[in-house]
Structure formats: C-alpha cells, structure tokens
Amino acid sequence: MKFNDIKSILPWIIILFVLFPLSFFLGVEKEGLLNVRVDTSDLEGIRLWLTNLYNDHRFLFAVVVTLTMATVGITIAFLTDIILKVLGLEVSKIQHHE
C-alpha cells in the first residue's frame, strides 16, 4: 500500500479509534448510568439463566451471545455445504482476479 492510499483513509482511522469510543461517554454525567433489569418472575430454565446473566453480568452475557451466534452461523454453513454436496453442486472458494 502506498503512503497516498494510507493518507486518504487516515481521517477515517482517527474517527474510528478516537472519536467513536469517546461518544460512549457523552451525556453520562447528565443522565447517569442506565440500570435496566429484566423481570424474572415468570421465567424458568435456560431463559431464567440467560436473563439472570443479563441482569448481573452484562459482559459475560455479551460473550455468551456472541459465541452462540458464531456457533450457529458455522453450523448453518456446514449443513448448507453438506446439503449442496448431496444435491450434486460443487462448493468451492471463488478465485478473484484483479
């Protein structure tokens, strides 16, 4: 990559790594921290566990949800690949020529 190419994307890099994270702290002093809790009185099983995880440990909840979504996405991709092979369609990577 040439310096001119990097120079053209430099403002976007600054916005992404400096200004965007700072936007999370705007207005915290005026409004205070949000304290949202979900009612768990009529839940049971996995729903109760996930709701309690959301109420008590938000970061751990975010990690669990992200890993679950990644696992489901990979599983769907592999199942689709198997179904397409059973139907006789060849699945491979696309070669890009520039």
C-alpha positions in Angstrom: 0.0 0.0 0.0 1.3 3.4 -0.9 1.5 6.3 1.5 -1.0 8.3 -0.5 -3.5 5.4 -0.1 -3.0 5.4 3.7 -3.2 9.2 3.8 -6.6 9.1 2.3 -8.0 6.8 4.9 -6.2 8.4 7.9 -9.2 10.6 8.9 -11.5 7.6 9.0 -9.0 5.7 11.2 -8.9 8.7 13.6 -12.7 8.8 13.7 -12.9 5.0 14.3 -10.3 4.7 17.0 -10.6 8.1 18.8 -13.9 9.8 18.3 -16.2 6.8 18.2 -15.2 5.4 21.6 -15.4 8.9 23.1 -19.1 9.1 22.0 -20.0 6.4 24.6 -19.1 8.8 27.4 -21.1 11.8 26.2 -24.1 12.5 28.4 -23.2 10.1 31.2 -22.8 12.9 33.7 -26.3 14.4 32.9 -28.2 11.1 32.7 -26.3 8.8 34.9 -25.7 5.2 34.2 -28.6 3.1 33.0 -29.8 0.4 35.3 -32.2 -1.7 33.4 -33.2 -5.0 34.9 -35.5 -7.6 33.3 -38.3 -9.2 35.4 -37.6 -12.9 36.0 -40.7 -13.8 38.0 -42.3 -16.0 35.2 -39.2 -17.5 33.6 -37.5 -20.9 34.1 -34.7 -23.0 32.7 -32.4 -21.5 30.1 -34.4 -18.3 29.8 -34.0 -17.7 33.5 -30.3 -18.4 33.4 -29.8 -16.0 30.4 -31.9 -13.3 32.0 -30.0 -13.5 35.3 -26.8 -13.4 33.3 -28.0 -10.3 31.5 -29.1 -8.6 34.8 -26.0 -9.4 36.7 -23.1 -9.8 34.3 -23.6 -7.9 31.1 -20.1 -8.5 29.6 -20.4 -12.3 30.2 -23.8 -12.2 28.6 -22.4 -10.4 25.5 -19.6 -13.1 25.3 -22.1 -16.0 25.6 -24.4 -14.5 22.9 -21.6 -13.7 20.5 -20.2 -17.3 20.8 -23.6 -18.7 20.4 -24.3 -16.7 17.3 -20.9 -17.7 15.8 -21.5 -21.4 16.6 -25.0 -21.3 15.0 -23.6 -19.5 11.9 -20.8 -22.0 11.4 -23.2 -24.9 11.9 -25.6 -23.5 9.3 -22.7 -23.0 6.9 -21.6 -26.6 7.3 -25.1 -28.0 7.0 -25.7 -25.9 3.8 -22.4 -27.2 2.4 -23.4 -30.8 3.1 -26.9 -30.3 1.5 -25.4 -28.8 -1.6 -22.9 -31.6 -2.0 -25.7 -34.2 -1.6 -27.6 -32.3 -4.4 -24.6 -32.6 -6.6 -23.5 -29.0 -6.5 -19.7 -28.3 -6.1 -18.9 -25.8 -3.5 -15.5 -24.1 -3.5 -13.8 -20.8 -2.9 -14.2 -18.1 -5.6 -11.0 -17.1 -7.2 -10.7 -13.3 -7.6 -8.6 -12.0 -10.4 -7.7 -8.3 -10.4 
